[in-house]
Amino acid sequence: MLQQLAPDLWIADHRLKIMGAEFGARMTVIRLGRGGLFVHSPVTLTPELHAEIPKLEAVA
C-alpha cells in the first residue's frame, strides 16, 4: 500500500525474507514535473500496488 508523504511523493514498505532473515525494503514513487512517475528501488508488485500506481499517473 502506498503512503503519501507530500503532494508528489509516496513510499511503499515491503518485507523481504532471505535465508530466514527478515529485511525491510522501501520503494519511493515521485511524480515528475513534466508528467509521469519515477519509481526508485521497486519492491515486489502486489495486487494492491498494481492497482494503486496507475491511478497516480503512468510510470515514465
C-alpha positions in Angstrom: 0.0 0.0 0.0 1.3 3.5 -0.9 1.7 6.1 1.8 1.7 9.7 0.6 4.4 11.9 2.3 4.0 15.0 0.2 1.8 16.1 -2.8 4.1 14.3 -5.4 5.9 11.8 -3.1 4.8 8.3 -2.0 6.5 5.3 -0.4 5.7 1.6 0.0 7.4 -0.6 2.6 8.0 -4.3 1.9 9.4 -7.1 4.0 12.0 -9.4 2.4 13.0 -12.8 3.8 16.4 -14.1 2.7 17.7 -17.3 4.2 15.5 -16.9 7.3 16.5 -13.3 8.0 13.9 -10.6 7.5 14.9 -7.3 5.9 12.9 -4.2 5.1 12.8 -2.6 1.7 11.2 0.8 0.7 10.1 1.9 -2.8 9.8 5.6 -3.5 7.4 7.0 -6.1 7.9 10.6 -7.3 5.6 12.5 -9.7 7.8 14.2 -12.2 7.2 17.9 -13.1 6.9 17.1 -16.8 4.5 14.3 -16.2 4.9 10.6 -15.3 6.2 8.8 -12.3 9.7 7.9 -11.3 10.0 4.7 -9.3 13.1 4.3 -7.2 14.1 0.9 -5.7 10.9 -1.0 -6.8 9.6 -3.7 -4.5 7.5 -6.8 -5.4 4.4 -5.6 -7.2 1.5 -6.8 -5.1 -2.1 -6.7 -6.5 -2.7 -3.6 -4.3 0.3 -1.7 -5.6 -0.5 -2.8 -9.2 -3.9 -1.2 -8.7 -2.7 2.0 -6.9 0.2 3.1 -9.0 -1.6 3.6 -12.4 -4.2 5.7 -10.6 -1.5 8.3 -9.9 -0.1 8.5 -13.4 1.9 6.4 -15.8 5.4 5.3 -14.9 7.9 7.2 -17.2 
